[in-house]
C-alpha cells in the first residue's frame, strides 16, 4: 500500500495542488494544520474534494469542521497523527533528546508519522520510530518547495515537490490576507533556515 502523507499545508492550496499532481498513491492522509495561512476556504474545499483521511492539527482545534476530525488514524500498521496520537500540540524535532521523545510517545511502538514541526526527520528510539513527513505549505528546510512523505508498505520515504512561487506570491497578495507580506517574505522569497528553525522550536518545547 502506498500512502501519501501530506502535512502542514497551512492554507497554501497551490502547494497542495502541486503535490497532488506529483503523487501516485493508494491513499492520502492530510495530517493536520491545513488551516492557518492565506487561503483557508480554498484549501478546505480542495481537501474536502479528496478521498482522503483528514486529521486534526492544532490549527483546526477551534474550527467548526476541523475540530470534529480525529487526532490519529492507522493505515497499513502505520500510525498517522499531527503531533502525537492523543495530543496535537507536543513538539518533536530532529534535535529532541531521545528520552524526551520516549516520554512524549510513552506506550507507543512501531512507526508513527507526524508533522507539526515542519521539517523532515526519521528518529528511532527503542521500539518506536517517529518520522516527520515535512510541511507542504510552510517547510523549515532551507528550500522553497513542498515537502511530504510517501509510505510504501509501511516504509516512509521523503519527497519534495517544486511549487510555482510566483503564482503563490501573486495569489496571497490578491487574497488580502493580513499576514500576507510577512508570510511571503519569510517563506516564499526566501526559505527558513532548517537549523535555526529547529533551535527555535526546541526552545519552545
C-alpha positions, 0 to 999 in steps of 0.5 A: 500500500502506498500512502501519501502523507501530506502535512502542514499545508497551512492554507497554501492550496497551490502547494497542495495542488502541486503535490497532488499532481506529483503523487501516485498513491493508494491513499492520502492522509492530510495530517493536520494544520491545513488551516492557518495561512492565506487561503483557508476556504480554498484549501478546505474545499480542495481537501474536502474534494479528496478521498482522503483521511483528514486529521486534526492539527492544532490549527483546526482545534477551534474550527467548526469542521476541523475540530470534529476530525480525529487526532490519529488514524492507522493505515497499513500498521502505520500510525498517522497523527499531527503531533502525537496520537492523543495530543496535537500540540507536543513538539518533536524535532530532529534535535529532541533528546531521545528520552524526551521523545520516549516520554512524549510517545510513552506506550507507543511502538512501531512507526508513527508519522507526524508533522507539526514541526515542519521539517523532515526527520526519521528518529528511532528510539527503542521500539518506536520510530517517529518520522516527520513527513515535512510541511507542504505549505510552510517547510523549515528546510532551507528550500522553497518547495513542498515537502511530504512523505510517501509510505510504501508498505509501511516504509516512509520515504521523503519527497519534495515537490517544486511549487510555482512561487510566483503564482503563490506570491501573486495569489496571497497578495490578491487574497488580502490576507493580513499576514500576507507580506510577512508570510511571503517574505519569510517563506516564499522569497526566501526559505527558513533556515532548517537549523535555526528553525529547529533551535527555535522550536526546541526552545519552545518545547 
